[in-house]
Amino acid sequence: MAAERTGPGERLRALPWGAMALVSLYVSIASGIIVALQYQPGNAYHSVVMLDQLVPHGAFARSLHFYSSQAFFLLLMAHFLATTPRFADMERAEYLRLAAILPVTLLLLFTGYVLRADSTGASAGRIAEAIILTIPFIGKISDSLFVAISSHGLDRIFLHHVVTLNLLLVLLAWRHLHRYRVEAGDYLWLMAALALFCAFVPGPLDPDRLGRISITGPWFFLGIQEALRYLPTLVAGVALPASLLVALAYFPQYPRAVSRFVIFWLAVYAALSLTAI
């Protein structure tokens, strides 16, 4: 029995994924403040280039913000998977609140890509706005409140990235964070690893090239981008991701059925993403 408890799967589950995710988030927020102070939504691409080229250590700060944010999402996914056996014991409201952190984090990553205002960001922003406008009844008002790139540039995206989504993330995770405290000093190695990596690997920024024939979006958006080639916008851009969120909402009640659906969904999405590359 002891050997079963200490198998590879159990050892992986026992790793402090949640703590590492939270430390990555701390790094992302700290570096994000530096980036936000230099960012100009009205002159977005130029301000990002100036941050990289003229602001002392600006390129490092932007790289650190980008890669620590990616690390936060990946470690958060690992934490979610490692804690699946506990979901059945959670109150439904608590589970839904914690599960909602995943799409909120994805929205933070996505808006961060859009705010770069390079080829990838501009393309992702235009596609997202087109998708939102296809939603019946609430499409126009949702676009006006949350995106409105065509009429207000990146002002609303910047506001929601810096304020709204971060506040929502804190509200969703507040009780969980109070229950499980993390000593950042125990993870200096992680912060050092992120800093060392970002010192040598710059944050991505597409050059301002005219005449590009094909533009790929953020890595987690590629599946939707490819699905839009074959399916109606409402189906590919709204129904496809919504089906995964609805399934995850019922995971504690129907773990086997939802697990099979999620595996199938991820396999299809991975195939679409690979096709888009």
C-alpha distance (Angstrom), angle and dihedral (degrees) to the residues before:
residue distance angle dihedral
M1 . . .
A2 3.81 . .
A3 3.79 90.4 .
E4 3.80 90.7 54.0
R5 3.78 92.3 51.1
T6 3.77 92.5 53.1
G7 3.80 96.9 45.1
P8 3.82 122.0 130.9
G9 3.80 92.7 -93.4
E10 3.79 93.5 52.5
R11 3.79 92.1 45.9
L12 3.80 90.1 52.4
R13 3.80 91.3 49.1
A14 3.79 90.2 50.0
L15 3.80 93.6 58.0
P16 3.83 113.2 108.3
W17 3.80 95.7 -109.2
G18 3.79 93.5 151.5
A19 3.79 93.8 50.8
M20 3.79 92.3 48.1
A21 3.80 90.2 48.5
L22 3.79 91.1 51.8
V23 3.81 93.1 49.1
S24 3.81 89.1 50.1
L25 3.80 87.9 51.9
Y26 3.82 90.8 52.4
V27 3.81 89.6 53.1
S28 3.80 91.0 46.7
I29 3.81 92.7 51.7
A30 3.81 94.2 46.2
S31 3.80 93.8 48.8
G32 3.81 90.8 40.2
I33 3.81 90.8 60.2
I34 3.80 89.5 57.3
V35 3.80 91.6 48.7
A36 3.82 93.9 45.6
L37 3.81 92.4 52.9
Q38 3.81 89.6 59.7
Y39 3.80 97.8 38.5
Q40 3.82 122.1 104.8
P41 3.83 114.6 -166.5
G42 3.79 91.2 -162.5
N43 3.80 92.1 55.5
A44 3.78 99.0 24.6
Y45 3.80 106.3 156.2
H46 3.79 93.3 41.6
S47 3.82 91.5 49.5
V48 3.82 91.2 51.3
V49 3.80 91.2 50.4
M50 3.80 90.5 47.8
L51 3.80 90.1 49.5
D52 3.79 89.8 54.8
Q53 3.78 96.9 43.3
L54 3.80 108.6 30.1
V55 3.81 110.5 23.3
P56 3.82 112.0 84.5
H57 3.82 107.7 -106.8
G58 3.82 88.0 -7.2
A59 3.80 93.6 132.1
F60 3.81 89.8 51.4
A61 3.81 91.8 49.6
R62 3.80 92.1 50.4
S63 3.79 92.2 46.3
L64 3.80 90.7 48.5
H65 3.80 91.3 49.7
F66 3.79 92.7 48.9
Y67 3.80 98.9 46.1
S68 3.81 96.5 38.9
S69 3.82 87.8 53.2
Q70 3.80 90.7 51.4
A71 3.80 89.5 47.2
F72 3.80 90.8 50.7
F73 3.80 92.2 54.7
L74 3.82 95.0 45.8
L75 3.81 93.0 46.2
L76 3.80 89.7 45.7
M77 3.81 89.1 54.8
A78 3.80 89.7 50.0
H79 3.81 90.0 49.5
F80 3.82 90.4 49.9
L81 3.81 91.9 51.7
A82 3.81 93.1 44.7
T83 3.80 92.5 53.6
T84 3.83 98.2 45.8
P85 3.85 92.5 108.7
R86 3.82 89.0 63.1
F87 3.79 96.3 53.3
A88 3.80 94.3 85.4
D89 3.82 89.9 60.6
M90 3.80 94.9 50.3
E91 3.77 125.1 96.3
R92 3.79 109.5 -106.4
A93 3.80 93.4 -118.8
E94 3.79 91.5 52.5
Y95 3.80 92.7 48.2
L96 3.81 92.9 49.2
R97 3.79 90.9 47.8
L98 3.80 92.4 52.2
A99 3.81 94.4 41.3
A100 3.81 89.0 53.2
I101 3.81 88.3 64.5
L102 3.83 89.0 74.7
P103 3.83 97.9 61.7
V104 3.81 91.0 39.5
T105 3.80 89.5 54.5
L106 3.79 90.3 48.7
L107 3.80 89.7 52.0
L108 3.79 89.4 51.5
L109 3.80 90.2 52.2
F110 3.78 92.2 44.9
T111 3.80 95.2 49.5
G112 3.79 88.3 47.7
Y113 3.79 89.5 57.3
V114 3.80 91.1 48.3
L115 3.80 92.2 50.1
R116 3.80 91.0 59.2
A117 3.83 84.9 72.3
D118 3.80 91.7 -157.1
S119 3.80 122.3 127.0
T120 3.81 93.0 -75.5
G121 3.80 94.4 45.3
A122 3.78 96.4 43.9
S123 3.81 91.8 48.4
A124 3.81 92.7 47.8
G125 3.80 90.9 49.3
R126 3.79 93.7 51.0
I127 3.80 92.2 47.9
A128 3.81 92.5 47.7
E129 3.79 92.1 51.0
A130 3.81 91.5 48.8
I131 3.81 90.1 50.7
I132 3.81 93.7 49.9
L133 3.81 92.0 49.3
T134 3.83 90.3 58.7
I135 3.82 93.0 61.3
P136 3.82 107.2 108.8
F137 3.82 118.4 -113.5
I138 3.83 97.3 -10.9
G139 3.81 101.3 46.4
K140 3.80 98.4 96.9
I141 3.78 96.3 42.9
S142 3.82 91.3 45.1
D143 3.79 90.2 51.9
S144 3.80 91.0 47.8
L145 3.81 92.3 50.7
F146 3.78 101.7 39.8
V147 3.81 112.1 19.3
A148 3.83 119.5 7.6
I149 3.79 92.9 157.1
S150 3.80 92.8 153.6
S151 3.82 92.4 55.5
H152 3.82 105.6 25.7
G153 3.78 104.8 23.4
L154 3.79 114.3 -139.9
D155 3.81 97.3 -30.5
R156 3.80 96.2 105.8
I157 3.82 93.6 40.2
F158 3.80 89.7 52.9
L159 3.81 92.8 47.9
H160 3.80 93.6 50.3
H161 3.81 93.0 43.3
V162 3.79 94.2 51.3
V163 3.81 101.3 33.1
T164 3.80 119.6 8.6
L165 3.80 101.5 44.0
N166 3.80 94.0 40.9
L167 3.80 91.3 51.1
L168 3.79 89.9 48.3
L169 3.81 90.4 49.9
V170 3.80 91.2 52.0
L171 3.81 92.5 47.6
L172 3.80 92.4 50.4
A173 3.80 94.3 47.4
W174 3.83 99.4 35.2
R175 3.82 99.2 99.9
H176 3.78 91.7 40.6
L177 3.79 92.3 51.9
H178 3.80 91.8 49.5
R179 3.78 90.3 53.2
Y180 3.81 96.2 48.2
R181 3.80 115.7 39.9
V182 3.80 122.1 -162.8
E183 3.79 125.6 -155.3
A184 3.79 104.8 -143.7
G185 3.80 89.4 -160.5
D186 3.81 89.4 68.5
Y187 3.79 89.3 62.3
L188 3.77 102.0 48.9
W189 3.80 86.5 122.0
L190 3.81 89.9 62.3
M191 3.80 93.2 48.7
A192 3.80 89.8 47.3
A193 3.80 91.2 49.5
L194 3.80 91.5 50.9
A195 3.80 91.9 47.2
L196 3.81 92.7 47.7
F197 3.80 92.3 48.3
C198 3.81 92.6 48.4
A199 3.78 92.2 47.6
F200 3.81 88.3 66.2
V201 3.82 103.5 26.9
P202 3.82 115.8 59.9
G203 3.78 122.2 -145.5
P204 3.81 111.6 -98.0
L205 3.78 118.6 -94.7
D206 3.79 123.0 164.3
P207 3.81 114.7 -131.8
D208 3.77 115.9 -115.0
R209 3.78 95.2 -100.0
L210 3.79 121.7 167.4
G211 3.76 121.9 -146.2
R212 3.81 98.1 30.9
I213 3.79 108.8 165.1
S214 3.80 100.1 -165.2
I215 3.80 127.3 31.7
T216 3.79 120.9 -175.8
G217 3.79 121.0 -154.6
P218 3.81 130.7 -137.7
W219 3.81 113.3 -46.3
F220 3.81 93.2 -108.5
F221 3.84 91.1 47.9
L222 3.81 97.2 52.7
G223 3.81 94.3 90.9
I224 3.80 92.6 55.2
Q225 3.79 91.1 43.7
E226 3.81 90.6 54.2
A227 3.82 93.8 42.4
L228 3.81 88.5 57.1
R229 3.81 87.6 66.4
Y230 3.80 92.0 62.9
L231 3.81 107.7 24.1
P232 3.81 136.2 51.5
T233 3.80 112.7 -86.8
L234 3.81 93.8 -113.2
V235 3.82 91.7 52.4
A236 3.80 97.8 43.7
G237 3.78 98.2 37.3
V238 3.80 102.5 35.7
A239 3.82 113.1 13.1
L240 3.82 95.3 44.3
P241 3.83 97.6 55.9
A242 3.81 92.1 33.8
S243 3.81 90.9 57.8
L244 3.81 90.1 59.7
L245 3.81 92.6 48.7
V246 3.80 92.4 48.8
A247 3.80 90.6 49.2
L248 3.80 92.5 50.3
A249 3.80 89.7 50.8
Y250 3.82 88.9 64.0
F251 3.80 97.5 41.9
P252 3.85 96.7 109.2
Q253 3.82 91.4 52.3
Y254 3.82 98.1 42.8
P255 3.82 106.9 20.0
R256 3.81 98.1 161.9
A257 3.79 97.0 45.3
V258 3.79 92.8 44.1
S259 3.81 91.8 46.2
R260 3.81 90.9 54.5
F261 3.79 91.2 48.0
V262 3.81 93.4 47.4
I263 3.82 91.9 49.5
F264 3.81 90.2 49.9
W265 3.82 91.5 45.8
L266 3.80 92.6 49.5
A267 3.81 91.9 47.3
V268 3.81 91.3 52.7
Y269 3.81 91.6 44.6
A270 3.82 91.8 48.6
A271 3.80 90.3 51.0
L272 3.80 90.6 50.8
S273 3.81 91.1 47.3
L274 3.81 92.7 50.3
T275 3.80 89.9 49.4
A276 3.81 89.8 52.8
I277 3.79 94.5 53.4
